[in-house]
Amino acid sequence: MPRAGCSSEKAESTAISALGFIAGDAELLPRFLAITGIEAASIREAARQPGFLAGVLDFLLAHEPSLMRFATETGADPASVAEARRVLANGGDRFEAST
């Protein structure tokens, strides 16, 4: 069951962790880049765009084996990833990548 009361900050943190997980995976990163159309060098810029972090979570949620591996490697509850996605869909996506 999803955890009630996931904050915007927690949702963003989950998405940033997911982005790091994807970026560090030799199989997932090329697939993520191909699906999103983003070039690797443009990820920081793209991360500033509304909806980007929600899209990162969409990417993980669309492929259960990747979601489960992310959950195992980070200790995250898979349901918390879905809850974070719901929070970000409701305007919680405010991440500003540092330059």
Order of alpha helices (4+ residues) and beta strands (2+ residues): alpha-alpha-alpha-alpha-alpha-alpha
